[in-house]
Amino acid sequence: MQNKIEWVGAITGLAGALLLSLNINASGYGFILFLLSNIAWIIFSLRRRTYGLLVQQLGFTATSIIGVLRWLG
C-alpha cells in the first residue's frame, strides 16, 4: 500500500505540473491534481515519519488550495 501511495503522489504531482505548464482552459485542474498529490504525500510522510516532507506538503497544500480558489473564483 505504501508503494501505491508514493506512486499516486508522484504521478498526480507530475500530471498537475504538466497541466499548469500547458496554460490551456483545463490547466486549473492541475491544482486539483496537486491537491491529490499533496494528500498522498502527507499520508506517505506520516507513515514513514519523514517530518520535513510533511511540512513541505502542508505548505504545498496551502498553495494548491489558493490555486483552486483563484481558479474557481
C-alpha positions as CSV (number, residue, x, y, z in Angstrom):
1,M,0.0,0.0,0.0
2,Q,2.8,2.4,0.9
3,N,4.3,1.9,-2.6
4,K,1.0,2.8,-4.2
5,I,0.6,6.0,-2.2
6,E,4.1,7.0,-3.2
7,W,3.3,6.5,-6.9
8,V,0.0,8.2,-6.7
9,G,1.7,11.2,-5.2
10,A,4.4,11.2,-7.9
11,I,2.1,10.7,-10.9
12,T,-0.6,13.2,-9.8
13,G,2.1,15.8,-9.0
14,L,3.7,15.5,-12.4
15,A,0.4,15.5,-14.2
16,G,-0.7,18.6,-12.3
17,A,2.6,20.4,-13.2
18,L,2.2,19.4,-16.9
19,L,-1.4,20.7,-17.0
20,L,-0.4,24.0,-15.5
21,S,2.5,24.4,-17.8
22,L,0.3,23.9,-20.9
23,N,-1.6,27.1,-19.9
24,I,-4.9,25.9,-21.5
25,N,-8.5,26.1,-20.4
26,A,-8.2,22.9,-18.4
27,S,-5.0,24.0,-16.7
28,G,-6.9,24.8,-13.4
29,Y,-7.4,21.1,-13.0
30,G,-3.7,20.9,-12.3
31,F,-4.4,22.4,-8.9
32,I,-6.8,19.5,-8.2
33,L,-4.2,17.1,-9.2
34,F,-1.7,18.9,-6.9
35,L,-4.2,18.5,-4.0
36,L,-4.4,14.8,-4.7
37,S,-0.6,14.6,-4.8
38,N,-0.4,16.6,-1.5
39,I,-2.8,14.2,0.2
40,A,-0.9,11.2,-1.0
41,W,2.5,12.6,0.1
42,I,1.1,13.7,3.5
43,I,-0.1,10.1,4.1
44,F,3.2,8.8,2.9
45,S,5.2,11.1,5.1
46,L,3.1,10.4,8.2
47,R,3.6,6.6,7.8
48,R,7.3,7.0,7.1
49,R,7.7,9.7,9.8
50,T,9.5,12.0,7.4
51,Y,8.5,15.2,9.0
52,G,10.4,17.5,6.7
53,L,8.4,16.1,3.8
54,L,5.2,16.5,5.8
55,V,5.9,20.2,6.5
56,Q,6.7,20.8,2.8
57,Q,3.5,19.1,1.7
58,L,1.4,21.0,4.2
59,G,2.8,24.2,2.7
60,F,2.2,22.9,-0.8
61,T,-1.4,22.0,0.2
62,A,-2.0,25.6,1.2
63,T,-0.7,26.9,-2.2
64,S,-2.8,24.3,-4.0
65,I,-5.9,25.4,-2.1
66,I,-5.1,29.0,-3.1
67,G,-4.7,27.9,-6.7
68,V,-8.1,26.1,-6.7
69,L,-9.9,29.1,-5.1
70,R,-8.4,31.5,-7.6
71,W,-9.2,29.2,-10.5
72,L,-12.8,28.8,-9.3
73,G,-13.2,32.4,-8.3
